[in-house]
Amino acid sequence: MTAPRILIYLLRRDLRFADNPVLHDISRSCELSHQPYTHLLPLYIFAAPQVEVSGFLISESERSPYPEARSTTSGFWRCGPHRAKFLAESVWDLRKSLENAGSGLEIRTGLVGQIVKELIDAYSENTKHGEVVGVWMTSEEGVEEQREERDVRKAASAAGKDFKLWIDEKYYVDDRDVPCKTPCDLPDVFTSYRKQVEPLRDAPRRTLPVPNKLPPLPGFVPGQIAPFKTPSSLEETIICLTKPLEKDLGLPNPPKWPLNAKSAHPFLGGEHAGHERIKHLVETGNMTTYKDTRNGMLGLDFSTKLSAWLAIGCVTARQIHQCLLDFEDGHTDLGKGVQGYGKGENRGTAAIRFELLWRDYMRLCTRKFGHRLFRAEGFRNDNSTAWKHPDKDKDAQKKIMRFLEGTTGTGLIDASQRELFLTGYTSNRARQNVASFLAKHLGIDWRIGAEWYECLLIDYDLSSNWGNWQYTAGVGNDPRGEARVFNPVKQAFDYDPEGAYVKNWVEELRGLDDPQYVFQAWRTPVEARKDVKLEGVQWVEDPLKKIEFRISNHGGRGRKAPGKGGKAGGSRGGGGGGGGTSGNRGGKGGGYNGQGKAEKTRGQGRMGTMDKAIWNGAASAPDAQ
């Protein structure tokens, strides 16, 4: 009997069954008379530099051989509890789809290149169980992700195995159609790139069909190498991913869940849940109204909230586009009877395509600028700002802790930070204001905010998160740079005029009726504070920043104060880059060279500078409580 010829397909952020070029090619090969491989081994690895893996240890007495998965500048966990749960759900959803197609999914823990090498070696040592003939994976742009690709290529090449790196096809415009011959040709301004691609409705390629059949798993698969175990269920996987994380992520005064507050992102991970969401958006008319509602902050449907599924490849941008086309042209019954059905592109569907292209652009910027994505000076190589650092500035330590806990004294910022901590989500409009507040109003190193978002956001996306934090901090590809400053008080009046969003997440402010007190509690008259139990509250009496803005006596939208607090900011950018279609993805460029003077590279060492300064310093300081 001939030994199995095994193809390893290593999955990372392409966690889908449909519109998957690798699975599509494998499925077609099953129809050939001579197949280059007889068995398929789909493989997903919880990569030790990107998620904390000590929860997968066989026993409490074991110790992980890898450094804790913490961020470089701040020492935050790279993957917090919200994204860990969503990721686990997505992995197990794909596993079920693969099993239904006659295959399966092996789950491992460790370093990507090392695990692939161990699998190849295990089969080489016992050839009767099979021979690995090739290793396939999908390319990505991050520095850390490309290191994984080099490691896997090296392992395959050293063993004489075929290695293939596939184009990442989850984006709106296929790499083969991008109008830039080299990364250096990418315009530094989004508008210029958009004009090269337009009309956007004609830009994407067609989606690929669902695979009909896949080769089976090998009869023998080498197990997980000690000291780690392989989880046997979704529930066990979630426990393993979240168990090592400190209670409340180490915050001394973490936000508490407000009475009757509900998450705007209660969705499950996985391809099936993602497509149910797309279907819901079409059937309810929310695709049509997106342009008018996308700056909302409360509720489930003001934005698409597809970004979390896009980030890890549960759905693709061109699948969304195809659903829009079918709705606009009336090709299917989905959305029949809804406003806009069969009437071509409308304001809402056009706006969604715009946002999908913005995700593409941020990813191409990562390709162009590489490790500069993580430098304080940003894409612009701008060293003009003396960013405040907690390891050098005790006052910055205290401010950062209050920023993380949502006790800055600025209503919109505190509401967003509390919502983020409790739910893993906050709106695009809120993200822009939070990023501007930290970087422009407080002058604190924007990377601390970017790393906090990486830890907490369900829809964290490498390029969108870091590129948009740069954009808002003034060191990225915003043409206005330093001149763009969001006034979070004015923004609150514009987008939360009654203060409903702020009071939803900052429960202490629910006794206030006047929005200008909700947005700036320090303005509440001293005699009135006692009535609403705000007397003596630190963040009310001592806000981190008193931003001048008042509603005019004539009932207008208000006046802008002079100086940095006055500018309302533009429509693009934002700390997290989305919350709708343009949100965030997991993973990071760890261990790159030249991040900054005297800084450790990503993934090296267990304690970042913030880990030492914040947790050992500000956590015990009275002003940080």
Secondary structure, 3 states (H helix, E strand, C coil): CCCCEEEEEEECCCCCCCCCHHHHHHHHHCCCCCCCCCEEEEEEEEECCCCCCHHHECCCCCCCCCCCCECCCCCCECCCHHHHHHHHHHHHHHHHHHHHCCCCCEEEEECHHHHHHHHHHHHHHCHHHCEEEEEEEECCCCHHHHHHHHHHHHHHHHCCCEEEEECCCCCCCCHHHCCCCCHHHCCCCHHHHHHHHCCHHHCCCCCCCCCCCCCCCCCCCCCCCCCECCCCCHHHHHHHHHCCCCHHHHCCCCCCCCCCCCCCCCCCCCHHHHHHHHHHHHHCCCCCCHHHHCCCCCCCCCCCCCHHHHHCCCCCHHHHHHHHHHHHHCCCCCCCCCCCCCCCCCHHHHHHHHHHHHHHHHHHHHHHHHHHHHCCCCCCCCCCCCCECCCCCHHHHHHHHHHHHCCCCCHHHHHHHHHHHHHCCCCHHHHHHHHHHHHHHCCECHHHHHHHHHHHCCCECHHHHHHHHHHHHCCCCCCCHHHCCCCHHHHHHHHCCCCHHHHHHCHHHCCCCCHHHHHCHHHCCHHHHCCCCCCCCHHHHCCCCCCCEECCCCCCCCEECCCCCCCCCCCCCCCCCCCCCCCECCCCCCCCCCCCCCCCCCCCCCCCHHHHHHHHCHHHCHHHC
